């Protein structure tokens, strides 16, 4: 770099405006070619050329090698061009620059051509004479000099060998070890490809490529020698390939057309002899094509079977009259592209008739379990399922071990229903858990609702699917008061289940063993709670009370046994019909629930409480309770809102596959033909011919509970219906009504307070699926909540749009 910098600086002058860094960058870009660097700098910076002295070398960057003749000039012509300026120079373009060949020492380059190879051929054509003051040997020059000085290195002398003798197999084996002969070096001057370079005068005289080819041919004949040159009639520019040597031999490739034909004939004879030897060795017989082939035998057999001549195809049968020949069949006519996902089954089931036959066996009651948080709802239900044989001994022991690892050994029964990790870690029920069991006369589906006030919307979703309810209260000291007084969930849950249409209730007075089965405490709880339930709308005959212990399992599935640790309870809790027997247990009361009337003959209504992708490609499964109507596999249904239609692909009733279901069944429907994007919680699956109403404005008859402030026009709240919750506004208070007589007390009052019954107009933020209460009881109920409390509940009386 320093030598190039000094040479360029000497050429352009020491006082030039070009800095040393710019000169170094240009030298790096042009591979330290001083001439190219000087030319680019002069053009870019408009420098005047410095006058050379008499002793200035011919080209900067090259050693002084004396004069170069025309052959060397032609050999260097293709070694000079590399266009483009250096990266940092955008002010001009580069001039073509010379690429210097490797420098040599005092030895003549022509003498190195005898070494052979690409290096010898390339360097031998330069024919330069070194000057006494030339630069020292370069790396390439030193390597070539060392190679020449090695003992045993001599010019390669080859000649065209004759074709080796032997048969075909011996020729094939000798090809792998045969190396093509290297021709002797010809006289200089030569180019980098090893060919004689014609003079510039001969190329400019117009002789063209013909004279160049003739010179190459004469050079090739001199290389091959006298004998081989006499036999050669064509110009060869490369050694014969392995295939050519195999077919024509080493010398045949240079022979004429006649010798090639003779060689091919001899090759065919050798190949035929080799094949014949292989056939004789294997014992195979030669096929003379004078007997029928296997294909001929097959064709003959087919012809004999059809009566046609052997080897000919049977004639086509004439077209017959009828739809199979002239007209498309009915099946082909029915083939078309349709938006309908599938066709209903040809034979529909008379679901109402089947339900009437199996009504006693098929009826299932949906039982919701409600109560204040920590009242022991999940533990009580889990222990009852274990007592009824729905939970195995092994499964319970596993739950006990898992609960014991985190220090919650008493939660083993609760974990029967609380199956999620978050519920087990927090120790509270967060979503509605389901289970099933059977008594002597009834079958039940359990809906274990959460008791914490943060999960009241989930509790409403479960209670909206219930037929009957169990209200669990804590009878321990202070436990009942915390749940029943203001702020507890006992009151709110009782109001909600009654507002959702549940009329039959069993009150389980739990944890009575913690007060030593005190009869006075039991009577106190029954008295205070009974008065409140009557105010909520429950009838006295539809409410029953039972003392239990969920953790101890006392009086759950079997009546209290004095010998089983329940002597204190059996002493005062007796059967009213038979005072000599202990009082009824919880299961006994559940078995006496009356079956509600099922609206089987009404149009289908299934409120979607959850949905998920499953049941095959293009299918979506929904879970919910059939409010009214019937459904069967293959039936066409509509999803509202949206109006998309699909076909029921499968039905599961209480996790058992079925072909049909009726009102009151908790089902999982697999629907095909409706995109999953159309489904939402709160949507309704209904009959296409009688879809449900969709509205954002309706009238309702509300019973006001305990709102934090009086309800006025414009009062905002959260509207709940089935599993859906949506923001709403009380647009107008139409009138107040006497709850006992139904008489209108006041029209258009300014506000309504606690305990008032009023008819109001409600506007929702989005459209919801609703029906009149008189047409569909479950889909005609609404509730208003605000600030985490239920402030009103009622029924739909009119739909405005």
Secondary structure, DSSP 8 states (H G I E B T S, - for coil): -HHHHHHHHHHH-TT-S--HHHHHHHHHHTTT-HHHHHHHHHHHHT-------TT--SSTTS-------HHHHHHTGGG-------TT--S--------------SS-GGGGGGG-HHHHHHHHTT-----TT-----HHHHHHHHHHHSTT-------------S-HHHHHHHHTT----------S-B-TTS-B---HHHHHTT-THHHHHHHHHHHHHHHH-HHHHHH--S--SS---HHHHHHHHHHHTTS-HHHHHHHHHHHHHHHHHHHHHHHHHHT-----S-S--HHHHHHHHHHHHHT--TTS--------SSTTTTS--HHHHH----S------SS---HHHHHHHTHHHH--EEEEEEESTTS-HHHHHHHHHHHTTSS-HHHHHHHHHHHHHTT-GGGTTGGGT--SHHHHHHTS--S-EEEEEE-SS-EEEEEE---SGGGHHHHHHHHTT-SEEEEEEE-STTHHHHHHSTT-HHHHHHHHHHHTT--EEEEEEE-GGGGTS-HHHHHHHHHHHHHHHHHHT--GGGEEEEE-BTTTTBTSSS---GGGTTHHHHHH-B-SS-TTSB---HHHHHTT-------TTS--EEEEEEEEE-SSTTEEEEEEEEEESEEETT-EEEEETTTEEEEEEEEEETTEEESEEETT-EEEEEEESS-GGG--TT-EEE-GGG--EEEEEEEEEEEE---SS-EETTEEEEEEETTEEEEEEEEEEEEEE-TTT--EEEES-SEE-TT-EEEEEEEEEEEEEE--TTT-TGGGEEEEEETTEEEEEEEEEEE--
